[in-house]
Amino acid sequence: MSVIWAVLQKDLRVESRSKIVTSQVLPFALIVLILFGLALDADRAALRSFTPGLFWVTVLFASTLAVQRSVAVESETNAFEALRLTGAAAWQVFAGKACALAVQLLAVEAVLTLGVIIWYRSAIANPVLVVTAALAATIAIACAGSLYGVLAVGEGVRDTVLPLLLLPVLTPVLVAATRAFDDGINTAAVNGWSWTLLLGAFAAAYAVVGSLAYAVVMEDA
């Protein structure tokens, strides 16, 4: 846990100095959210109906940008080589980086939630379901993003290939999170908790695969 905590602190400290999330990722996400609203011609009924899907598509776009910028910063400073030299287990490094990415994404999601409440006039009917589903989906996104970000670095084409690698893998998370939010904000009559359990399964699967594969892809980073 001390190694995981150290990696987590390191990544959050890098973010506090570079301000990538606050100066790039968050403004990008808010712009996408506004553009979705304009594309639907500010139709309040349609916006409320499509809020879950629009929210999570925006989160996926923002997460891809966050992973790209985070990996770019670490590649420029040879941080991956330094992490290898510490002798820390690869799964510990993976867990720390995934947790740091999850914290950043949760902050973005919190602001986006305020955005859909204000801009789309949406209301949260079941806060517990919404928060639980968001946590499970965010963990899944963070685990997949941490793994594929390093994989793209190894290929040397992170800026162009990362979205092509990451977005298809996260498509099931998008579907499940959207359905869970449909119930959470009362836009469709579905069982949101069953979809949240599926999100938990995705999060666990991505965490296990990432922990096992991180050692291999980290060597190529």
C-alpha positions as a Markdown table, in Angstrom:
| # | Residue | x | y | z |
|---|---|---|---|---|
| 1 | Met | 0.0 | 0.0 | 0.0 |
| 2 | Ser | 2.9 | 2.4 | 0.6 |
| 3 | Val | 4.1 | 2.0 | -3.0 |
| 4 | Ile | 0.6 | 2.5 | -4.4 |
| 5 | Trp | 0.1 | 5.5 | -2.2 |
| 6 | Ala | 3.5 | 6.9 | -3.3 |
| 7 | Val | 2.6 | 6.5 | -7.0 |
| 8 | Leu | -0.8 | 8.0 | -6.4 |
| 9 | Gln | 0.7 | 11.0 | -4.7 |
| 10 | Lys | 3.3 | 11.4 | -7.4 |
| 11 | Asp | 0.7 | 11.5 | -10.2 |
| 12 | Leu | -1.5 | 13.9 | -8.3 |
| 13 | Arg | 1.5 | 16.1 | -7.6 |
| 14 | Val | 2.3 | 16.1 | -11.3 |
| 15 | Glu | -1.2 | 17.1 | -12.1 |
| 16 | Ser | -1.2 | 19.9 | -9.5 |
| 17 | Arg | 1.9 | 21.4 | -11.2 |
| 18 | Ser | 1.0 | 20.8 | -14.8 |
| 19 | Lys | -2.8 | 21.5 | -14.3 |
| 20 | Ile | -3.6 | 19.4 | -17.3 |
| 21 | Val | -7.0 | 18.4 | -16.0 |
| 22 | Thr | -8.1 | 21.9 | -15.0 |
| 23 | Ser | -6.7 | 23.8 | -18.0 |
| 24 | Gln | -7.3 | 21.2 | -20.8 |
| 25 | Val | -9.4 | 18.2 | -19.9 |
| 26 | Leu | -12.2 | 20.0 | -18.0 |
| 27 | Pro | -12.7 | 22.9 | -20.5 |
| 28 | Phe | -12.7 | 20.3 | -23.3 |
| 29 | Ala | -15.4 | 18.2 | -21.5 |
| 30 | Leu | -17.5 | 21.3 | -20.8 |
| 31 | Ile | -17.3 | 22.4 | -24.4 |
| 32 | Val | -18.3 | 19.0 | -25.6 |
| 33 | Leu | -21.3 | 19.0 | -23.2 |
| 34 | Ile | -22.4 | 22.4 | -24.5 |
| 35 | Leu | -22.0 | 21.4 | -28.1 |
| 36 | Phe | -24.2 | 18.4 | -27.5 |
| 37 | Gly | -26.8 | 20.7 | -26.2 |
| 38 | Leu | -26.5 | 23.0 | -29.2 |
| 39 | Ala | -26.7 | 20.1 | -31.6 |
| 40 | Leu | -30.0 | 19.1 | -30.1 |
| 41 | Asp | -31.2 | 22.7 | -30.6 |
| 42 | Ala | -31.6 | 23.2 | -26.8 |
| 43 | Asp | -34.6 | 20.9 | -26.8 |
| 44 | Arg | -35.0 | 20.4 | -23.1 |
| 45 | Ala | -37.1 | 17.3 | -23.3 |
| 46 | Ala | -34.6 | 15.6 | -25.7 |
| 47 | Leu | -31.6 | 16.8 | -23.5 |
| 48 | Arg | -33.1 | 15.3 | -20.4 |
| 49 | Ser | -33.9 | 12.1 | -22.2 |
| 50 | Phe | -30.4 | 11.7 | -23.7 |
| 51 | Thr | -28.5 | 13.1 | -20.7 |
| 52 | Pro | -27.0 | 9.7 | -19.5 |
| 53 | Gly | -25.6 | 8.9 | -22.9 |
| 54 | Leu | -24.3 | 12.4 | -23.6 |
| 55 | Phe | -22.7 | 12.5 | -20.1 |
| 56 | Trp | -20.8 | 9.3 | -20.5 |
| 57 | Val | -19.7 | 9.9 | -24.1 |
| 58 | Thr | -18.3 | 13.2 | -22.8 |
| 59 | Val | -16.5 | 11.4 | -20.0 |
| 60 | Leu | -14.9 | 8.9 | -22.4 |
| 61 | Phe | -13.6 | 11.7 | -24.6 |
| 62 | Ala | -12.3 | 13.5 | -21.5 |
| 63 | Ser | -10.7 | 10.4 | -20.2 |
| 64 | Thr | -8.9 | 9.8 | -23.5 |
| 65 | Leu | -7.5 | 13.3 | -23.4 |
| 66 | Ala | -6.5 | 12.9 | -19.8 |
| 67 | Val | -4.6 | 9.7 | -20.5 |
| 68 | Gln | -2.9 | 11.1 | -23.5 |
| 69 | Arg | -1.6 | 14.2 | -21.7 |
| 70 | Ser | -0.6 | 12.2 | -18.6 |
| 71 | Val | 1.4 | 9.7 | -20.6 |
| 72 | Ala | 3.0 | 12.5 | -22.7 |
| 73 | Val | 4.2 | 14.2 | -19.6 |
| 74 | Glu | 5.7 | 11.0 | -18.2 |
| 75 | Ser | 7.3 | 10.1 | -21.5 |
| 76 | Glu | 9.0 | 13.4 | -21.8 |
| 77 | Thr | 10.6 | 13.1 | -18.3 |
| 78 | Asn | 11.4 | 9.4 | -18.6 |
| 79 | Ala | 9.2 | 8.7 | -15.6 |
| 80 | Phe | 8.5 | 5.1 | -16.7 |
| 81 | Glu | 12.2 | 4.3 | -16.6 |
| 82 | Ala | 12.5 | 5.8 | -13.1 |
| 83 | Leu | 9.5 | 3.7 | -12.0 |
| 84 | Arg | 11.2 | 0.5 | -13.3 |
| 85 | Leu | 14.4 | 1.4 | -11.4 |
| 86 | Thr | 12.6 | 1.7 | -8.1 |
| 87 | Gly | 12.0 | -2.1 | -8.1 |
| 88 | Ala | 8.3 | -1.7 | -7.3 |
| 89 | Ala | 6.1 | -4.4 | -8.5 |
| 90 | Ala | 4.3 | -3.6 | -11.8 |
| 91 | Trp | 0.9 | -4.2 | -10.3 |
| 92 | Gln | 1.6 | -1.7 | -7.5 |
| 93 | Val | 2.6 | 1.0 | -10.1 |
| 94 | Phe | -0.5 | 0.1 | -12.1 |
| 95 | Ala | -2.8 | 0.4 | -9.1 |
| 96 | Gly | -1.3 | 3.8 | -8.0 |
| 97 | Lys | -1.6 | 5.2 | -11.5 |
| 98 | Ala | -5.2 | 3.9 | -12.0 |
| 99 | Cys | -6.2 | 5.4 | -8.6 |
| 100 | Ala | -4.7 | 8.8 | -9.5 |
| 101 | Leu | -6.5 | 8.8 | -12.9 |
| 102 | Ala | -9.8 | 7.8 | -11.2 |
| 103 | Val | -9.5 | 10.7 | -8.7 |
| 104 | Gln | -9.0 | 13.1 | -11.6 |
| 105 | Leu | -11.9 | 11.7 | -13.6 |
| 106 | Leu | -14.2 | 11.8 | -10.6 |
| 107 | Ala | -13.4 | 15.5 | -10.2 |
| 108 | Val | -14.3 | 16.0 | -13.9 |
| 109 | Glu | -17.5 | 14.0 | -13.5 |
| 110 | Ala | -18.6 | 16.1 | -10.5 |
| 111 | Val | -18.3 | 19.3 | -12.6 |
| 112 | Leu | -20.1 | 17.7 | -15.6 |
| 113 | Thr | -22.9 | 16.6 | -13.3 |
| 114 | Leu | -23.4 | 20.2 | -12.3 |
| 115 | Gly | -23.3 | 21.0 | -16.0 |
| 116 | Val | -26.1 | 18.6 | -17.0 |
| 117 | Ile | -28.2 | 19.8 | -14.0 |
| 118 | Ile | -27.8 | 23.4 | -15.1 |
| 119 | Trp | -27.6 | 23.2 | -18.9 |
| 120 | Tyr | -29.8 | 20.1 | -19.5 |
| 121 | Arg | -32.2 | 20.7 | -16.6 |
| 122 | Ser | -31.8 | 17.1 | -15.4 |
| 123 | Ala | -32.5 | 16.0 | -11.9 |
| 124 | Ile | -31.0 | 13.1 | -10.0 |
| 125 | Ala | -33.7 | 10.8 | -8.7 |
| 126 | Asn | -31.5 | 8.2 | -7.0 |
| 127 | Pro | -28.2 | 9.7 | -5.8 |
| 128 | Val | -26.9 | 6.5 | -4.3 |
| 129 | Leu | -27.3 | 4.6 | -7.6 |
| 130 | Val | -25.8 | 7.5 | -9.6 |
| 131 | Val | -22.7 | 7.7 | -7.3 |
| 132 | Thr | -22.2 | 3.9 | -7.1 |
| 133 | Ala | -22.5 | 3.5 | -10.9 |
| 134 | Ala | -20.2 | 6.5 | -11.5 |
| 135 | Leu | -17.5 | 5.0 | -9.1 |
| 136 | Ala | -17.7 | 1.6 | -10.8 |
| 137 | Ala | -17.5 | 3.0 | -14.3 |
| 138 | Thr | -14.7 | 5.4 | -13.3 |
| 139 | Ile | -12.6 | 2.6 | -11.9 |
| 140 | Ala | -13.1 | 0.6 | -15.1 |
| 141 | Ile | -12.2 | 3.6 | -17.3 |
| 142 | Ala | -9.1 | 4.4 | -15.1 |
| 143 | Cys | -7.8 | 0.8 | -15.2 |
| 144 | Ala | -8.2 | 0.5 | -19.0 |
| 145 | Gly | -6.8 | 3.9 | -19.6 |
| 146 | Ser | -3.7 | 3.3 | -17.4 |
| 147 | Leu | -3.0 | 0.1 | -19.3 |
| 148 | Tyr | -3.6 | 1.2 | -22.8 |
| 149 | Gly | -1.9 | 4.5 | -22.2 |
| 150 | Val | 1.4 | 2.7 | -21.5 |
| 151 | Leu | 0.8 | 0.3 | -24.3 |
| 152 | Ala | 0.4 | 3.2 | -26.8 |
| 153 | Val | 3.7 | 4.6 | -25.5 |
| 154 | Gly | 5.5 | 1.3 | -26.2 |
| 155 | Glu | 4.2 | 1.5 | -29.8 |
| 156 | Gly | 5.4 | 5.1 | -30.1 |
| 157 | Val | 2.1 | 6.4 | -31.5 |
| 158 | Arg | 0.1 | 7.4 | -28.4 |
| 159 | Asp | -1.6 | 10.5 | -29.9 |
| 160 | Thr | -3.2 | 8.8 | -32.8 |
| 161 | Val | -3.7 | 5.2 | -31.8 |
| 162 | Leu | -4.7 | 5.5 | -28.2 |
| 163 | Pro | -8.3 | 6.5 | -28.9 |
| 164 | Leu | -8.6 | 3.6 | -31.4 |
| 165 | Leu | -7.3 | 1.2 | -28.7 |
| 166 | Leu | -9.2 | 2.6 | -25.7 |
| 167 | Leu | -12.7 | 3.6 | -26.9 |
| 168 | Pro | -13.7 | 0.1 | -28.3 |
| 169 | Val | -12.6 | -1.5 | -25.0 |
| 170 | Leu | -14.7 | 1.0 | -23.0 |
| 171 | Thr | -17.8 | 0.6 | -25.2 |
| 172 | Pro | -19.4 | -1.9 | -22.8 |
| 173 | Val | -18.7 | 0.5 | -19.9 |
| 174 | Leu | -20.4 | 3.3 | -21.8 |
| 175 | Val | -23.5 | 1.1 | -22.4 |
| 176 | Ala | -23.8 | -0.1 | -18.9 |
| 177 | Ala | -23.1 | 3.3 | -17.3 |
| 178 | Thr | -25.7 | 4.9 | -19.6 |
| 179 | Arg | -28.4 | 2.4 | -18.6 |
| 180 | Ala | -27.6 | 2.7 | -14.9 |
| 181 | Phe | -27.9 | 6.5 | -15.2 |
| 182 | Asp | -31.2 | 6.1 | -17.1 |
| 183 | Asp | -32.6 | 4.7 | -13.8 |
| 184 | Gly | -30.6 | 7.0 | -11.6 |
| 185 | Ile | -32.0 | 10.2 | -13.2 |
| 186 | Asn | -35.4 | 8.6 | -14.1 |
| 187 | Thr | -35.2 | 8.8 | -17.9 |
| 188 | Ala | -36.0 | 5.2 | -18.6 |
| 189 | Ala | -37.6 | 2.3 | -16.7 |
| 190 | Val | -34.7 | 0.0 | -16.3 |
| 191 | Asn | -33.1 | -1.9 | -13.4 |
| 192 | Gly | -30.1 | 0.4 | -12.7 |
| 193 | Trp | -28.6 | -1.8 | -10.0 |
| 194 | Ser | -28.2 | -4.8 | -12.3 |
| 195 | Trp | -26.3 | -2.6 | -14.8 |
| 196 | Thr | -24.2 | -1.2 | -11.9 |
| 197 | Leu | -23.3 | -4.8 | -10.9 |
| 198 | Leu | -22.2 | -5.3 | -14.5 |
| 199 | Leu | -20.1 | -2.2 | -14.2 |
| 200 | Gly | -18.5 | -3.6 | -11.1 |
| 201 | Ala | -17.7 | -6.8 | -13.0 |
| 202 | Phe | -16.1 | -4.7 | -15.8 |
| 203 | Ala | -14.1 | -2.8 | -13.3 |
| 204 | Ala | -12.8 | -6.0 | -11.6 |
| 205 | Ala | -11.9 | -7.6 | -14.9 |
| 206 | Tyr | -10.0 | -4.5 | -16.2 |
| 207 | Ala | -8.2 | -4.3 | -12.8 |
| 208 | Val | -7.1 | -7.9 | -12.9 |
| 209 | Val | -6.0 | -7.8 | -16.6 |
| 210 | Gly | -4.2 | -4.5 | -16.0 |
| 211 | Ser | -2.4 | -5.8 | -13.0 |
| 212 | Leu | -1.2 | -8.9 | -14.9 |
| 213 | Ala | -0.3 | -7.2 | -18.1 |
| 214 | Tyr | 1.3 | -4.0 | -16.8 |
| 215 | Ala | 4.7 | -5.6 | -16.3 |
| 216 | Val | 4.9 | -6.5 | -19.9 |
| 217 | Val | 3.7 | -3.2 | -21.4 |
| 218 | Met | 5.8 | -1.2 | -18.9 |
| 219 | Glu | 9.0 | -2.8 | -20.2 |
| 220 | Asp | 8.2 | -1.5 | -23.7 |
| 221 | Ala | 7.2 | 2.0 | -22.5 |
